[in-house]
């Protein structure tokens, strides 16, 4: 073998060694590459307590932060590891060992979050039939203002009515039932728009089967227990056609019947909302036999013309009924008698909210029925 040949062979072997080394390094790198496995939304009050998927009731003035609990492994068979921006996490009642976000290997690129709310697709519907069952489902709504980090301050904003010229009053309440979803993606660098891998937490498809925990913030209600009432706010309100309530009837396509959806605090009916905020049981009927009231000026009085006095004849938690619509009394406007200016809470083909009775009725009403809570006396 001449010198030129030896030199060529040496160069070839050197290149082969380099290629082999690079290939080996790449194989080892790939075998150790991080792989996203899953993500769960957890919530925490401040930095001192534990984050949990079920944080319990949230006070009306309490700040709440949502965190992405990311599960990953290195390689195909590495042990599962958990990342979270909150240092203490509990899942299903058990503490979870978490690492800070900085533990994500640099070889996996940059992690970013995309936050979505999970809300009723429709705010409500009248006379739902079996073929209308899809109107009771939930949908995911992009919440860009929550940022791209793996944590977000819960703002209690609704996005399901953003297509309307005027937002619905029932979605403007900074409390009630709220659900979030997060999509976590890995990008090769900060300028990339297309992720290399991603995972998402449970979404709208899992709501009706119980796969998406809800966080519930107290609602400030005069005269009633705002914590007890809170689970019934932000829920879409429906009435049902004959034969559909309570079991759905032939052809009902959802996994839960209408009555089960109400019992699980996934929807409300006008009566269910009223019973729920008054007593906590949306399927109960906590009222006495109805008493007829008639309109006289800006008041509703007995058929004999006597006004109804707050504290004796009516009180917070009692309800007024017109057809299927129910209006729960909250507080007097200051004149001590039942009048159109008194505040009520109600839900009618949109999530529940509070307003003066005259606005709630939304039309001239000549008669109403008074439903007093059973624990109260009969009055006059």
C-alpha positions as CSV (number, residue, x, y, z in Angstrom):
1,X,0.0,0.0,0.0
2,X,1.6,3.2,-1.1
3,X,1.7,6.4,0.9
4,X,-1.3,8.1,-0.9
5,X,-3.4,5.0,-0.3
6,X,-2.5,4.9,3.4
7,X,-3.3,8.6,3.7
8,X,-6.7,8.1,2.1
9,X,-7.5,5.1,4.4
10,X,-6.4,7.1,7.4
11,X,-8.7,10.0,6.5
12,X,-11.5,7.6,5.8
13,X,-11.1,5.9,9.2
14,X,-10.8,9.2,11.0
15,X,-14.0,10.4,9.3
16,X,-15.7,7.1,10.1
17,X,-14.6,7.4,13.8
18,X,-16.0,11.0,13.9
19,X,-19.3,9.9,12.3
20,X,-19.5,6.9,14.7
21,X,-18.8,9.2,17.7
22,X,-21.4,11.6,16.6
23,X,-23.9,8.9,15.9
24,X,-23.2,7.3,19.3
25,X,-23.5,10.7,21.0
26,X,-26.8,11.3,19.1
27,X,-28.1,7.8,20.1
28,X,-27.3,8.4,23.7
29,X,-28.8,11.9,23.6
30,X,-32.0,10.5,22.0
31,X,-32.1,7.7,24.6
32,X,-31.9,10.4,27.3
33,X,-34.2,12.9,25.6
34,X,-37.1,14.2,27.7
35,X,-40.6,13.1,26.6
36,X,-43.8,14.9,27.8
37,X,-46.2,12.3,29.2
38,X,-49.1,14.3,30.6
39,X,-50.2,17.5,32.4
40,X,-52.8,18.3,35.1
41,X,-54.1,21.7,36.2
42,X,-53.7,22.3,40.0
43,X,-54.6,25.4,42.0
44,X,-53.1,27.1,45.1
45,X,-53.8,30.0,47.3
46,X,-50.5,32.0,47.4
47,X,-47.1,30.2,47.7
48,X,-47.2,28.9,51.2
49,X,-50.0,26.2,50.9
50,X,-50.2,23.1,48.8
51,X,-51.4,23.1,45.2
52,X,-54.2,20.6,44.5
53,X,-56.6,19.7,41.7
54,X,-59.4,20.2,44.1
55,X,-58.5,23.3,46.2
56,X,-61.8,23.5,48.1
57,X,-64.0,26.6,48.3
58,X,-62.3,29.9,47.3
59,X,-63.2,33.0,49.3
60,X,-64.6,35.9,47.4
61,X,-61.5,38.0,48.0
62,X,-59.0,35.2,47.8
63,X,-56.4,35.2,44.9
64,X,-56.1,31.8,43.2
65,X,-53.3,30.7,40.9
66,X,-53.5,27.8,38.4
67,X,-50.4,25.7,37.8
68,X,-49.5,23.1,35.1
69,X,-48.3,19.9,36.8
70,X,-46.2,18.4,34.0
71,X,-45.3,14.7,33.9
72,X,-42.3,13.6,31.8
73,X,-39.6,11.0,31.5
74,X,-36.1,10.8,30.0
75,X,-36.0,8.2,27.3
76,X,-38.6,5.6,26.6
77,X,-38.3,3.8,29.9
78,X,-37.1,6.4,32.4
79,X,-38.9,7.0,35.6
80,X,-41.8,9.4,35.7
81,X,-40.9,12.9,37.0
82,X,-43.1,15.8,37.8
83,X,-42.5,19.5,37.2
84,X,-44.4,22.4,38.7
85,X,-43.8,26.1,39.4
86,X,-45.4,25.5,42.8
87,X,-43.2,23.7,45.3
88,X,-45.8,21.6,47.0
89,X,-48.5,19.6,45.2
90,X,-51.1,17.1,46.4
91,X,-53.1,14.9,44.0
92,X,-56.0,12.7,45.1
93,X,-55.1,13.6,48.6
94,X,-51.5,12.4,48.4
95,X,-48.4,14.5,48.2
96,X,-46.5,14.5,44.9
97,X,-42.7,14.9,44.6
98,X,-42.2,17.8,42.2
99,X,-39.2,19.4,40.7
100,X,-38.9,23.1,39.7
101,X,-39.4,24.0,36.0
102,X,-35.6,24.4,35.7
103,X,-35.3,20.6,36.0
104,X,-36.6,20.3,32.4
105,X,-33.5,19.3,30.4
106,X,-32.2,21.9,28.0
107,X,-32.1,19.2,25.3
108,X,-35.9,19.2,25.4
109,X,-36.1,22.9,24.3
110,X,-38.4,25.5,25.9
111,X,-41.7,24.7,27.6
112,X,-44.7,27.0,27.1
113,X,-48.3,26.8,28.3
114,X,-51.5,27.7,26.5
115,X,-54.5,28.3,28.8
116,X,-58.1,27.7,27.9
117,X,-61.4,27.9,29.9
118,X,-63.9,25.1,29.8
119,X,-67.4,26.7,29.8
120,X,-70.9,25.8,28.6
121,X,-71.1,26.0,24.8
122,X,-74.5,27.7,25.1
123,X,-75.6,29.9,28.0
124,X,-79.0,28.2,28.0
125,X,-81.9,26.9,25.9
126,X,-85.6,26.7,26.2
127,X,-87.7,23.5,25.8
128,X,-84.8,21.2,25.2
129,X,-85.7,18.1,23.3
130,X,-83.8,14.8,23.0
131,X,-82.3,16.0,19.7
132,X,-81.1,19.2,21.4
133,X,-78.9,17.3,24.0
134,X,-75.7,18.6,22.4
135,X,-76.6,22.1,23.5
136,X,-75.9,21.1,27.1
137,X,-72.3,20.2,26.4
138,X,-69.1,22.2,27.3
139,X,-66.6,23.8,25.0
140,X,-63.0,25.0,25.2
141,X,-62.3,28.8,24.9
142,X,-58.9,30.3,24.3
143,X,-57.7,32.6,27.1
144,X,-54.7,34.4,25.7
145,X,-54.7,37.0,28.4
146,X,-53.6,34.2,30.9
147,X,-50.2,34.2,29.2
148,X,-47.9,31.5,28.0
149,X,-46.2,30.5,31.3
150,X,-46.9,27.2,33.2
151,X,-48.9,29.2,35.7
152,X,-51.6,31.8,35.5
153,X,-53.6,33.9,37.9
154,X,-57.2,32.9,37.8
155,X,-59.2,35.9,36.6
156,X,-62.7,34.5,36.7
157,X,-63.4,35.8,33.2
158,X,-65.9,34.2,30.8
159,X,-65.1,33.7,27.1
160,X,-68.2,31.8,26.0
161,X,-70.1,35.0,25.3
162,X,-67.4,37.0,23.6
163,X,-69.3,36.7,20.3
164,X,-72.1,38.8,21.8
165,X,-72.3,42.5,21.4
166,X,-73.1,42.8,25.1
167,X,-71.8,40.3,27.7
168,X,-74.4,38.3,29.6
169,X,-74.8,39.5,33.3
170,X,-74.7,35.9,34.4
171,X,-71.1,35.4,33.2
172,X,-69.8,38.7,34.6
173,X,-69.9,37.6,38.3
174,X,-66.4,37.1,39.6
175,X,-67.2,33.8,41.3
176,X,-69.1,30.6,40.9
177,X,-68.0,27.4,39.0
178,X,-64.8,27.7,36.9
179,X,-62.8,25.2,34.9
180,X,-59.4,25.5,33.2
181,X,-57.4,23.5,30.7
182,X,-53.7,23.9,29.8
183,X,-51.8,22.7,26.8
184,X,-48.0,22.4,27.4
185,X,-45.7,22.3,24.4
186,X,-41.9,22.0,23.9
187,X,-40.2,24.3,21.3
188,X,-36.7,23.8,20.0
189,X,-36.0,27.5,20.8
190,X,-37.8,30.6,21.8
191,X,-38.4,31.7,18.2
192,X,-40.1,28.5,17.0
193,X,-43.8,28.5,16.3
194,X,-44.2,24.8,15.8
195,X,-43.7,22.6,18.9
196,X,-41.7,19.4,18.9
197,X,-44.1,17.7,21.3
198,X,-47.1,18.6,23.5
199,X,-49.6,17.3,26.0
200,X,-53.0,18.7,27.2
201,X,-54.9,18.3,30.4
202,X,-58.5,17.0,30.5
203,X,-60.8,19.1,28.4
204,X,-64.5,19.7,27.4
205,X,-65.0,16.0,26.4
206,X,-64.3,14.9,30.0
207,X,-66.5,17.4,31.8
208,X,-69.7,15.3,31.8
209,X,-67.9,12.2,32.9
210,X,-66.3,14.0,35.9
211,X,-62.8,14.2,34.5
212,X,-62.3,18.0,34.9
213,X,-62.3,19.2,38.5
214,X,-64.0,22.5,39.1
215,X,-62.8,25.3,41.3
216,X,-65.6,27.2,43.0
217,X,-65.3,30.8,44.3
218,X,-67.8,32.2,46.8
219,X,-70.5,34.6,45.4
220,X,-71.4,37.6,47.5
221,X,-75.2,37.3,48.0
222,X,-77.1,39.5,50.5
223,X,-79.3,37.4,52.7
224,X,-78.0,34.0,51.6
225,X,-74.9,31.8,52.2
226,X,-72.6,32.8,49.3
227,X,-70.5,29.7,49.7
228,X,-73.5,27.4,49.5
229,X,-74.9,29.2,46.5
230,X,-71.6,29.5,44.5
231,X,-71.7,26.1,42.8
232,X,-74.9,27.1,40.9
233,X,-73.4,30.3,39.3
234,X,-71.9,30.3,35.8
235,X,-73.9,27.2,34.9
236,X,-76.0,27.3,31.7
237,X,-79.8,27.4,32.4
238,X,-82.2,25.1,30.5
239,X,-85.9,24.3,30.5
240,X,-87.0,20.9,29.1
241,X,-89.8,19.8,26.8
242,X,-92.4,17.4,28.1
243,X,-91.1,13.9,28.4
244,X,-87.4,14.9,28.5
245,X,-87.2,15.9,32.2
246,X,-86.0,14.1,34.3
247,X,-84.6,11.1,32.4
248,X,-83.9,12.4,28.9
249,X,-86.5,10.3,27.1
250,X,-85.9,8.3,23.9
251,X,-82.8,9.2,22.0
252,X,-81.1,11.1,24.8
253,X,-77.4,11.1,23.7
254,X,-75.5,12.3,26.8
255,X,-74.0,10.0,29.4
256,X,-76.0,11.8,32.2
257,X,-79.8,12.4,32.3
258,X,-81.0,16.0,32.7
259,X,-81.7,15.4,36.4
260,X,-78.2,13.9,36.9
261,X,-76.6,16.9,35.2
262,X,-78.4,19.2,37.6
263,X,-77.5,17.0,40.6
264,X,-73.8,17.1,39.5
265,X,-73.9,20.9,39.3
266,X,-73.2,20.9,35.5
267,X,-76.3,22.7,34.4
268,X,-79.3,24.4,36.2
269,X,-83.0,24.7,35.5
270,X,-84.7,27.9,36.7
271,X,-86.2,26.0,39.6
272,X,-83.0,24.1,40.3
273,X,-81.0,27.3,40.5
274,X,-83.5,28.8,43.0
275,X,-83.6,25.7,45.2
276,X,-79.8,25.3,45.0
277,X,-78.9,28.8,46.1
278,X,-81.6,28.8,48.8
279,X,-80.9,25.4,50.3
280,X,-77.9,23.7,48.5
281,X,-80.2,21.0,46.9
282,X,-81.0,21.8,43.3
283,X,-83.4,18.9,43.0
284,X,-85.4,19.7,46.1
285,X,-88.6,21.7,46.4
286,X,-88.1,23.5,49.7
287,X,-91.1,25.8,49.5
288,X,-94.6,25.8,50.9
289,X,-97.7,25.8,48.8
290,X,-97.8,28.8,46.5
291,X,-99.8,31.9,47.4
292,X,-101.2,34.2,44.8
293,X,-99.9,37.8,44.6
294,X,-101.2,40.6,42.3
295,X,-99.5,43.7,41.0
296,X,-100.5,47.1,42.4
297,X,-98.3,49.9,41.2
298,X,-94.7,49.0,41.9
299,X,-95.6,46.4,44.5
300,X,-97.0,42.9,44.6
301,X,-99.7,42.5,47.3
302,X,-102.2,39.8,48.5
303,X,-105.5,39.4,46.7
304,X,-107.1,41.5,49.4
305,X,-104.6,44.3,48.7
306,X,-102.3,44.0,51.7
307,X,-98.6,44.7,51.1
308,X,-96.1,42.0,52.2
309,X,-93.7,43.1,54.9
310,X,-90.1,42.0,54.9
311,X,-89.2,39.9,57.9
312,X,-92.8,38.8,58.5
313,X,-94.4,37.9,55.2
314,X,-91.3,37.5,53.0
315,X,-87.6,36.9,53.7
316,X,-84.4,36.1,51.9
317,X,-84.6,32.6,50.4
318,X,-88.3,32.8,49.7
319,X,-89.1,32.7,46.0
320,X,-91.5,34.3,43.5
321,X,-92.7,32.2,40.6
322,X,-94.1,33.2,37.2
323,X,-94.6,30.1,35.0
324,X,-91.3,28.3,35.1
325,X,-89.3,31.3,36.1
326,X,-88.2,31.5,39.8
327,X,-86.9,34.6,41.5
328,X,-85.2,34.1,44.9
329,X,-85.6,37.1,47.2
330,X,-82.3,38.5,48.5
331,X,-83.0,41.9,50.2
332,X,-85.4,44.7,50.5
333,X,-84.7,48.1,48.8
334,X,-85.4,49.9,52.0
335,X,-89.2,50.4,52.0
336,X,-89.8,47.3,54.1
337,X,-92.4,45.8,51.7
338,X,-92.2,43.6,48.6
339,X,-91.7,45.8,45.6
340,X,-90.2,45.8,42.1
341,X,-87.0,47.5,43.4
342,X,-86.2,44.5,45.8
343,X,-83.2,42.5,44.8
344,X,-83.6,38.9,43.6
345,X,-81.4,36.1,42.1
346,X,-82.6,34.1,39.2
347,X,-81.5,32.1,36.1
348,X,-83.4,32.1,32.9
349,X,-81.8,30.8,29.7
350,X,-78.5,32.1,30.9
351,X,-76.3,31.7,34.0
352,X,-77.8,33.1,37.2
353,X,-77.3,36.6,38.5
354,X,-78.9,39.2,40.8
355,X,-81.0,42.2,39.7
356,X,-84.0,44.2,40.9
357,X,-87.3,42.3,40.6
358,X,-88.6,44.7,38.0
359,X,-85.6,44.1,35.7
360,X,-85.7,40.4,36.4
361,X,-89.3,40.1,35.3
362,X,-88.4,41.7,32.0
363,X,-92.0,42.4,31.2
364,X,-95.2,43.6,32.8
365,X,-96.5,41.0,35.2
366,X,-99.9,41.2,36.7
367,X,-99.6,38.1,39.0
368,X,-96.9,36.1,40.7
369,X,-96.9,33.2,43.1
370,X,-95.1,33.5,46.5
371,X,-93.2,30.4,47.6
372,X,-92.1,30.6,51.2
373,X,-89.4,28.3,52.5
374,X,-91.0,25.5,54.5
375,X,-89.1,26.4,57.7
376,X,-90.9,29.7,57.7
377,X,-94.3,30.5,59.1
378,X,-97.3,30.9,56.8
379,X,-97.6,34.7,57.4
380,X,-100.8,36.3,56.3
